[in-house]
Amino acid sequence: MRIEGSFDIALPRAAVYGHLTDPGLIAACIPGCDQIERISPTDYRARVTIGMGGIKASFNLVVEVTSEQPPERVLSQTRGEEGSRASMLAADNEVALEEIDAANTRVSYVSDVSVTGRLGKFALGVMKKKVESLGREFAERLRERIQIQPAASSAPEAVPQ
């Protein structure tokens, strides 16, 4: 399933990029993310809980940043499983930053997501709508947080939400 979208933030592109590479901030903006931990310079471990219909699943994920082109683009891969291994998730992600003008940036994202197991049995339309809703919630949280604070200088090792 392909998920894509974009949103604008009233900050210069370099500032937005600085925020997007702060895992603690990103964890606080991802709906259902209650933990993130740096496990190498390019890898992070996260726990994310997603509820759809009557099913609630907590995924243990590893996110690998595969390429960075500051301040324009970040590529990553996300892999993980639900604690009971009832569902598996894999995603290839791209976040691109476009300078609208000196004070405004457009953030575009694309994720090719594969979910197998009990959540994968849900109708594609239900899953896609849920993920799109999570994307909109992430964008709103990110806008709220970064438009009122400076870019982080270093990422925390573990950040509970």
C-alpha positions, 0 to 999 in steps of 0.5 A: 500500500502506498501512502503519500501526502504533504503539508506546509510548515512556517519555517525555513527548510534547514530548520525543518530538516533539523527538527525532522532528524530529531528522533525524540521530537518525531516520536512525540509526533507519531500517534501511538509511539511511546518509545524510541531509542538510538541503537546506532548512528543510523538505526532506531528502535521504536514501539508504536501501538495502532488501533483499528476497529476492534484490533489493537497492535503494538509493533516493535520497529527498527527504523534505518536511515538509509540516506540523508541529503540535508536539507532536502531529503531523508530516506529510511526503511522501517521493519518490525513485528507485533509482539506476538508476531501476529502481524509484520510491517515493512515500509520504505519511506521518503521525506522531501523538503521543498522551499516554498520561500525563505520562511516556509517549507513543504514537507512531502512524504511517501511510504510503501507499506506492507502489513501481513498477518492479522492486520494484513487481513483487513480490507485495504481501504480500512487500513489506508484510511487509518494510516492517512489519518495517522499521517494528518495527525503527525503533521499537525503535531509536528507543526505545533511542536516545531513552530514554537521551539528551536531545532534540537542540537542532539538526539536523546538516546531514549525518549518515552512519550 
